[in-house]
Every structure is written in C-alpha cells, then in structure tokens.
Amino acid sequence: MALPKLLCFCCSLDKRTPESNGSNEINQMSKLYSLMEELKVNQLALKNDMEQNISELRRSLDSLTDWLMEKFATIRPGDPCESGMKHNKDKGVEVINISTDSSCSLSRTTAPKMTDKAASARKKGKVGVKPPVKVRSPILTRRYNEMRNKRIYSIGPFTTSSRACPMDLILITHVFDQSKDECEELVRSPWFNLNRAQFKGLAPDLMLSSQVITMCVDFLTLEEFRKEKRVRWFLPPAFSMSVRGYSEENIRRVYCSEDFNDCEKIFVPILLDNHFFLSVFDLKKEVKQIWDSYPNFLDPGRREEKLSQVAKALDSLVMVKIIKKLEVNLLESFTTEIVVNAPRQKNGVDCGLFVTKLMRNSGCLDDCARKMKKKFESQDERLDLALYLLNNKENEIKDVLHRKVVMESGERH
C-alpha cells in the first residue's frame, strides 16, 4: 500500500504551483520521508512472510518424503514377497516402488490382483494389514552415498583419501622412485641423515626402519630446544639397542637438556624381536608406561625386563641431574604400567608408525590414542610422516631437495 501512495505523492510534487512557500515544501518532504519508511517496513514484512512460507513448504516436502519412504520400498531379489509376485505375474497389476539408491530411479514390479473374496474379507475387517516394510532412512542413505562417492587419490605409492598440493605430489613421486639412486640423501639433521634406501620403509606394507624413527626423534628434540622449558625428552631407538656409535656422552650431549628440573616425561622407543613399542617415563607420577600397539606379540615378562634395562641405562645417563633433584626416585624403581587403552595396529608392520604418531602427539597422549582407535589409515599416516620429515623446517637440505625436484619436473614437461 505504501508504494502507490508514494507514486501519487511524487506526481503531486510535479504539479506544485509557484506560490508554494517554504513551509509547504518542508511538510511535503516530511510526508515523503514517512512514506519511504512505511515502504521499508512493508518490504521487511513481505520478506518475513516469504521466508515463513518457504520454511513451511520445506517442512511439507520433508513430511511427504518421509511418508513416501515409509509407504513404498524397492523389492530386492530374494525377498519373500518377490516369489509371490512372480507366480501371479500374468494376472497382476503394476505397482511403482521408489528406490532408495543414489539415482532415485523408479522400479516397476508386479503385484498379485486381489480377488473378490479377499476384498470382501478385508472390508469386514477379518484380514489384518501387514506392517510397512522397513527401509533405510534418508540420513543413512545420504551417508552411504557419500562414502560410496568418496574420492581416492594416488600419490606415489600411496592410495589415500586426502589430496596433496602439486609440490608434495612431485616430491613424493621423486622420493619413492625406484629408478633413482638409493644413496641419495633426502633428510638431514645436525646429527643424522636419511637416504632413499632407508626412507623407503615408509612405503605401504613395509616396516619402518629405526633410522626413520631416529630422524623423527631428532626433529622432535630440535623443536623442544626452541622452547623456554624442555619438559619432554626424546631418545633414539639406538639407546635401547646399545648400538655402537651412540655413546652415553653423545646421547647426553645431544638429547638431554642441562636442566633436569624442567623435564616431566622421557620417551624411549624400544625395539625387541623386530617389534617397536614406546616406553614413557613420567617423572611427576613416578610411573614408567608401556604403549604397545601389538601386545600379544611379545612375552610380557621379556617386555618388562627390557623396560627395566632401559630404566637402568637411563638412570646412568642422567645420574648427575637426578642427584640434584632429590625428590625424584631412580627411574628403575618407578611403577610399571601397561597402558590398556593403547591403540591397536591391524597388521604386523605398523608398530613403528604407531610409535612415531604417539611421540609427535606427546602433549596429549590420551586424546591421540582415542582418535587413533576411532580412525587410523595406515597409508594416510605413512604419507603424513613422510611429508613431515621431508618438509620439516629442521631438514637442512629441504630447499636443495625442493629445487632439484622442481627442475626435474620441468625437464620432463
């Protein structure tokens, strides 16, 4: 109603006489302003009415969809009602059934024709009505279609559901190229390096080498160095294996901080009978934990004995620092705890992958374990660890490797 009034008023303005004084103009302008405000209010009310009508229409459509889903169902091969329809095919009528698949197509099946006797019995109430056939709900159907249409990407040797940027794609392709030199250096820390032969243990269905875990430990140690307080120590698997080249002095100098008072947890990957598990020494709770993703593989007695040996070696490693902190007992005397809620691996080669995943989430072990129990895709995690090592800012040859990969990719194209 405000729009016609506004138009009429504008026409009246054109017909003003020269004798109109200033007060009349002011009155007309105020009237014009009031009409414009009324027009805005009407537009807002119209918009609200349209939104309400649309929401009501959507609810009606949803109700109609639910009714159709309950009323009709696609008859699948092997259903009890299908055999009866086949016998009465020649004297039946066609019934349209709505399919619940993603194409939402209509399928036609033949239903038996009701006889006069059956119709009269139904009118008298002697025949009960069968309950409706249960079908998959629309929500479950939509989730099923999403899972079925989920895209799978091929990135080097990995088959994963996550996409990779072009740089990561050509980087992974170069690193896992079997025609390349196996001695080519790919990752380097101040104390260690990885070549292609050692790095290929990250490929699917292969066991991670101790060198890959050591490089992960080096990067985690360097990340701790950048913090004001080093509350977590990470030691390499060689510490538990007593490998030559890793003397006690070198390990203390590289992996242990000077101030032991700040340390809260010590993480030591342990290799026993070609199986990795993680030992965590909690200095606050005075507990030494065992995180084993394959607990039935090792004898519990041998596993705890190995943990005790590592605790003794750790006591010897930090003896001077422990003496300064008298309120902390020797690590060997800590209570042994087997973590029962540790995530479980689904094959025999992912033990090292679980160890690195837990160490990389050392600040929230329990949350990480819960997430890993809900979802853990081996190839996704292997790809993630490979990119973590290659693209890590602590990798001293990262820029050199990236330039080399880009140049080779440009030459091929």
C-alpha positions in Angstrom: 0.0 0.0 0.0 2.9 2.4 0.6 4.2 2.2 -2.9 1.0 3.6 -4.6 0.9 6.3 -2.1 4.5 7.2 -2.8 3.8 7.3 -6.5 0.8 9.6 -6.1 2.7 11.9 -3.9 5.5 12.2 -6.4 3.0 13.1 -9.1 1.6 15.8 -6.9 5.0 17.3 -6.4 5.3 17.9 -10.2 2.0 19.9 -10.1 3.1 22.3 -7.4 2.3 26.0 -8.0 4.9 28.7 -7.9 3.1 30.2 -5.0 4.2 27.3 -2.7 6.0 28.6 0.2 8.9 27.1 2.1 6.7 25.6 4.9 4.7 23.6 2.4 7.9 22.1 0.9 9.0 21.1 4.4 5.7 19.4 5.0 5.9 17.6 1.7 9.4 16.4 2.4 8.4 15.0 5.8 5.5 13.3 4.3 7.8 11.8 1.6 10.1 10.5 4.3 7.3 8.9 6.3 6.1 7.2 3.1 9.5 5.8 2.4 9.8 4.5 6.0 6.4 2.8 5.6 7.6 1.2 2.3 10.7 -0.2 4.1 8.5 -1.7 6.9 6.3 -3.3 4.3 9.2 -4.8 2.4 10.6 -6.3 5.6 7.2 -7.8 6.5 6.9 -9.2 3.0 10.4 -10.8 3.3 9.5 -12.4 6.6 6.3 -13.8 5.1 8.2 -15.3 2.2 10.7 -16.9 4.5 8.0 -18.4 6.6 6.2 -19.7 3.5 9.4 -21.3 2.3 10.1 -23.0 5.6 6.5 -24.3 5.7 6.9 -25.6 2.2 10.2 -27.4 3.1 8.6 -29.0 6.1 5.7 -30.2 4.0 8.2 -31.7 1.4 10.1 -33.4 4.2 6.9 -34.9 5.6 5.9 -36.0 2.1 9.3 -37.6 1.6 9.1 -39.5 4.9 5.6 -40.7 4.1 6.8 -42.0 0.7 9.8 -43.7 2.2 7.5 -45.5 4.7 4.9 -46.3 2.1 7.0 -47.7 -0.7 10.1 -49.8 -0.8 12.2 -51.4 -3.5 11.7 -55.2 -3.6 15.1 -56.8 -3.8 15.9 -60.3 -5.1 15.3 -63.0 -2.5 12.6 -61.1 -0.6 9.6 -63.3 0.4 7.2 -61.1 -1.4 9.0 -61.4 -4.7 8.3 -65.1 -5.2 4.5 -64.5 -4.8 4.6 -61.7 -7.3 6.3 -64.0 -9.9 3.6 -66.6 -9.6 0.8 -64.0 -10.2 2.6 -62.0 -12.8 0.1 -62.6 -15.6 -3.0 -61.6 -13.6 -1.5 -58.8 -11.5 -1.2 -55.0 -11.8 1.9 -52.9 -11.9 3.0 -51.1 -8.8 5.6 -48.3 -8.8 8.2 -48.6 -6.0 10.6 -45.8 -5.1 14.2 -46.9 -4.9 16.4 -45.7 -2.1 19.6 -45.7 -4.1 21.5 -42.6 -5.1 19.9 -42.4 -8.6 16.4 -42.2 -7.0 15.0 -44.2 -10.0 11.6 -45.7 -10.1 11.3 -49.5 -10.5 8.2 -51.4 -11.6 7.2 -54.7 -10.0 4.0 -56.8 -10.5 1.7 -57.3 -7.5 -1.0 -60.1 -7.3 -4.5 -59.0 -8.1 -6.9 -59.1 -5.1 -9.8 -61.5 -5.5 -13.4 -60.6 -4.7 -13.4 -62.9 -1.7 -10.3 -61.3 -0.3 -11.7 -57.8 -0.9 -14.9 -58.6 0.9 -12.9 -60.1 3.8 -10.8 -57.0 4.1 -13.9 -54.8 4.1 -15.3 -56.8 7.1 -12.1 -56.4 9.0 -11.2 -60.1 9.0 -7.8 -59.6 7.4 -5.1 -57.6 9.2 -3.0 -55.1 7.4 0.7 -56.0 7.2 3.2 -53.6 8.7 5.1 -51.4 6.3 8.5 -52.7 5.0 11.4 -51.1 6.8 13.8 -49.2 4.6 17.0 -47.3 5.1 16.4 -43.8 6.4 17.2 -40.8 4.2 20.1 -39.8 6.5 21.7 -43.2 6.3 21.2 -43.3 2.6 22.9 -39.9 2.2 25.9 -41.1 4.3 26.1 -44.3 2.3 26.2 -42.4 -0.9 28.9 -40.0 0.5 31.0 -43.0 1.4 30.5 -44.6 -1.9 31.3 -41.5 -3.9 34.4 -40.7 -1.7 37.3 -40.0 -4.0 40.6 -41.9 -3.7 43.8 -40.3 -4.8 47.1 -42.0 -5.9 50.1 -40.1 -4.5 53.3 -42.0 -5.4 53.0 -45.5 -3.8 50.2 -44.3 -1.5 46.4 -44.7 -2.1 44.7 -42.1 0.1 41.5 -40.1 0.6 43.3 -36.8 1.1 44.6 -34.6 -1.7 48.1 -33.3 -1.9 49.4 -30.0 -3.2 51.4 -30.1 -6.5 54.7 -29.7 -4.7 54.1 -32.6 -2.3 52.9 -34.7 -5.2 56.1 -34.4 -7.3 58.2 -34.6 -4.1 56.7 -38.0 -3.0 56.9 -39.3 -6.6 60.6 -38.4 -6.7 61.5 -39.8 -3.3 59.8 -43.2 -3.9 61.0 -43.6 -7.5 62.8 -47.0 -7.5 64.9 -46.0 -10.6 66.7 -43.2 -8.6 69.9 -43.6 -6.7 69.3 -45.3 -3.3 72.2 -43.5 -1.7 70.7 -40.0 -2.5 70.4 -38.0 0.8 66.8 -36.9 1.4 66.7 -35.7 5.0 69.4 -34.4 7.3 69.6 -33.2 10.9 72.6 -31.9 12.7 73.4 -35.4 14.0 71.9 -37.8 11.4 70.8 -38.2 7.8 68.4 -40.4 5.7 69.0 -41.7 2.2 66.4 -43.2 -0.2 67.1 -46.8 0.8 66.4 -46.0 4.5 63.4 -43.8 3.7 61.6 -46.3 1.5 60.5 -48.2 4.7 57.7 -45.6 4.8 56.1 -47.2 1.7 52.9 -49.2 2.2 53.2 -52.7 3.8 56.8 -52.2 4.9 58.2 -51.9 8.4 59.7 -48.6 9.4 63.4 -48.6 9.9 65.0 -47.5 13.1 66.7 -44.7 11.1 63.3 -43.2 10.2 62.3 -43.2 13.9 65.7 -41.7 14.9 65.1 -38.8 12.4 61.7 -38.2 13.9 63.3 -38.1 17.4 65.9 -35.6 16.2 63.3 -33.2 14.8 61.2 -33.5 18.0 64.3 -32.8 20.0 65.1 -29.7 18.0 61.5 -28.5 18.4 61.9 -28.9 22.2 65.2 -26.9 22.1 63.3 -23.9 20.8 61.0 -23.8 23.9 61.8 -22.0 27.1 61.5 -25.1 29.1 62.2 -28.6 27.8 59.5 -30.6 29.6 59.9 -33.7 27.3 63.0 -35.6 26.2 63.1 -37.9 23.2 65.8 -40.6 22.9 66.6 -42.6 19.8 65.9 -46.4 19.4 69.7 -46.9 19.5 69.7 -46.1 23.2 67.7 -49.2 23.9 69.6 -51.4 21.4 73.1 -50.3 22.6 74.3 -49.7 19.0 77.8 -48.7 18.5 78.3 -45.0 17.6 75.8 -43.8 20.2 78.0 -43.4 23.3 76.5 -42.3 26.6 78.2 -38.9 26.3 76.9 -38.2 22.8 73.3 -39.1 23.8 73.6 -36.9 26.9 75.0 -34.0 24.9 72.5 -34.2 22.1 69.2 -35.4 23.5 69.3 -34.4 27.2 69.0 -30.8 28.4 71.2 -29.3 31.1 68.3 -28.5 33.5 66.7 -31.8 34.5 64.3 -30.0 36.9 62.1 -28.9 33.9 61.8 -32.4 32.5 58.4 -34.1 33.0 58.5 -37.1 30.6 61.1 -39.1 28.8 60.1 -41.0 25.6 62.2 -44.0 24.5 61.3 -46.2 21.5 62.3 -49.8 22.2 62.9 -52.5 19.6 62.6 -56.1 20.7 62.3 -59.1 18.4 61.8 -56.9 15.4 58.8 -55.1 17.1 58.7 -51.5 18.3 56.8 -50.2 21.3 57.1 -47.0 23.2 58.2 -46.5 26.8 57.2 -43.3 28.6 58.8 -42.3 31.9 56.5 -39.9 33.8 58.7 -38.2 36.4 55.8 -36.5 38.2 53.8 -39.6 38.7 56.9 -41.8 39.1 55.5 -44.3 36.6 57.1 -46.0 33.6 54.5 -46.8 30.9 54.4 -49.3 28.1 52.5 -48.2 25.0 52.3 -51.4 22.8 50.1 -51.5 19.7 50.6 -55.3 19.4 50.6 -56.5 23.0 50.2 -60.2 22.2 53.3 -60.3 20.0 55.9 -60.2 22.8 56.1 -62.1 26.0 55.1 -59.8 28.9 58.0 -60.9 31.0 60.6 -60.2 28.4 59.0 -56.9 27.6 59.1 -55.7 31.2 62.6 -57.0 31.5 63.7 -54.9 28.6 61.9 -51.9 30.1 63.9 -52.4 33.3 67.1 -52.5 31.4 66.3 -49.2 29.7 65.4 -47.7 33.0 68.8 -48.7 34.4 70.6 -47.2 31.4 68.5 -44.0 31.8 69.5 -43.8 35.5 73.1 -44.0 34.5 72.6 -41.4 31.7 71.1 -38.7 34.0 72.6 -39.7 37.3 74.2 -36.3 37.9 71.0 -34.5 37.2 68.9 -36.8 39.3 71.1 -36.3 42.3 70.4 -32.6 42.1 66.7 -33.3 42.2 66.4 -35.3 45.4 62.6 -35.6 45.4 62.7 -37.8 42.3 63.5 -41.5 42.9 65.6 -43.6 40.5 63.7 -44.4 37.3 64.2 -48.1 37.8 62.1 -48.0 40.9 59.2 -46.4 39.1 55.9 -48.4 39.0 55.4 -50.2 35.7 52.1 -49.5 34.0 50.8 -51.3 30.9 48.5 -48.8 29.0 45.4 -50.9 28.3 43.7 -48.2 26.1 46.6 -48.0 23.7 45.6 -48.1 20.0 46.0 -51.5 18.2 47.6 -52.0 14.8 45.7 -54.0 12.2 48.8 -55.6 10.6 52.3 -56.7 11.5 54.3 -53.8 10.1 52.7 -50.6 11.6 54.3 -50.8 15.0 57.0 -48.1 14.2 54.3 -45.9 12.7 52.3 -46.0 16.0 55.4 -45.1 18.0 56.1 -42.0 15.9 52.5 -41.0 15.9 52.4 -41.1 19.7 55.7 -39.2 20.1 54.5 -36.5 17.7 51.4 -36.0 19.9 53.3 -36.4 23.2 51.5 -33.4 24.8 48.1 -35.2 24.6 48.7 -39.0 24.6 45.3 -40.0 25.8 43.5 -37.8 23.2 45.7 -39.1 20.5 45.1 -42.7 21.5 41.3 -42.2 21.4 41.5 -40.6 17.9 43.7 -43.4 16.6 41.3 -46.0 17.9 38.5 -44.3 16.0 40.3 -43.8 12.8 43.8 -44.9 11.7 44.5 -45.3 8.0 48.0 -46.8 7.5 48.7 -45.2 4.1 47.4 -41.8 5.2 49.7 -41.9 8.3 52.7 -43.0 6.3 52.2 -40.2 3.8 51.8 -37.7 6.6 55.0 -38.9 8.3 56.9 -38.8 5.0 55.9 -35.2 4.3 56.6 -34.3 8.0 60.2 -35.4 7.6 60.8 -34.0 4.0 59.1 -30.6 4.6 60.3 -30.1 8.2 62.0 -26.8 8.7 64.7 -28.6 10.7 65.6 -30.6 7.5 68.9 -29.0 6.5 68.6 -30.0 2.8 64.9 -29.3 2.3 65.4 -26.3 0.0 68.0 -28.2 -2.1 65.7 -31.1 -2.5 62.8 -28.9 -3.5 64.8 -27.1 -6.1 66.0 -30.4 -7.6 62.6 -31.9 -7.7 61.1 -28.8 -9.4 63.9 -28.8 -12.0 63.4 -32.4 -12.8 59.7 -32.0 -13.1 60.1 -29.0 -15.5 62.5 -31.0 -17.7 60.0 -33.9 -18.0 57.2 -31.5 -19.1 
